C-alpha cells in the first residue's frame, strides 16, 4: 500500500526507528503524519507487533543492567535475585512495579517479603 504522505526514504526511517525501539507515538511526532499513516506504513513492511498502544518495550531495546542475559525477563529476574528491590528493578528497567512483579512470578521467582530484611538476633552473654 502506498502512503502518499510518506516518501520511501521516510517509510524506511520509520521502520528503522521502530526496530530500534521507538513507539508509534514517537514515530508520529518524528514524521509529522497521523498515527494511522504510521501504522499502515509499518504494516506494509510486515511489522505486526500486536497491540500498537502497549508495545512490548523489549523489542530492539538493550536488555538492561545485567550482562549476559538472553532476554529482558531473564535480566529482570537476575537483578531481583541479586538483591535489588522490586522498586529498584522497576526503575532500572523503566517498568512499573506490577509489571516487574508479574515477570518474576511468571518466571517462578520466589518474592521476598516487603520492607527491610530482618536483622539477625543479637545475643549478649
Buried (B, 14 or more C-beta within 10 A) or exposed (E): EEBEEBEEEBBEBBBEBBEEBBBBEEBBEBBEBEEEBBBBBBEBBEBEBEEBEEBEBBBEEEBBBBEEBEEBBBBBBBBBBEEBBBEEBBEBBEBEEEBBBEBBEEEEBEEEEEEEEEEEEEEEE
